[in-house]
């Protein structure tokens, strides 16, 4: 594995900090890279979101992942130049209130997995 790939794929320590958790990926998020996070979804959660931001503003978001328990869907979207693209919606599984969650996002040449 190339050295830059090792650096891009190291775990992020979020500690016991609050939200939002912000961390710059010093080597970017190139094809072949992945980011992984774990946590527990509170029993009364209505929704949460993960945004892979391209800058320090919310104008450009490479991936918006938003499980919505109140609507029973997961919304995925992209934001470019302060405008949202077309929303993709999937069923809520595997996200369950009161349970641990482990999400890994993989970047390939065309999209995220």
Steps between C-alpha positions, in 0.01 A plus 500: 500500500636841408606728786242772422223237506609383844483854631158564346355183651607536862225502767370835626493536877189696594547443873214605723452832327166646413343563168560615242830317471720665238826359370695600193628206295850627432550278198151549361253227416631354176373188320600196703475688830244428768379659822341302778310601813322330788249625750171435671174640369300643793162337572306818422699607193297651217796526261875552475731593217851448370635762259824454306577868443733634233574824685437673833159627393187300428502619136666185361421156645634195315257269683208570733382184679188563709308212666153634587314284749195727488460425124653148505750582223868573448553810286821539300588812309777727367525877543693708244537878507238524777236305301376150584491239225235228457423310823540124495288316758542145626330296770620572853672169569758434644453803728303421819434732795668387822754285316867533419583604146820447299517674162781477246491730198721400207591740220549349155550660157130577448320514835486401867412155632 
